[in-house]
């Protein structure tokens, strides 16, 4: 039964793959927002550590964005499979 739903005849598999890609994008946006907010809070508390905090923030945001991009690509590949 599940293979009938996911093989594309009813479109449920495509819809779920697109939903997963969208959730990955939303989750990454929320995660990067929290990273930025926490970094600004930390810089406000310790201005002398701004350079280190900024570098760690950029590295962490890039890792989150890379993981989200990978999840979106996988979801879209499933959606547009030949």
ABEGO torsion letter per residue (X at the ends): XAAAAAAGAAGAAAAAAAAAAAAAAAAAAAAAAAAAAAAAAAAAABAAAAAAAAAAAAAAAAAAAAAAAAAAAAAAAAAABX
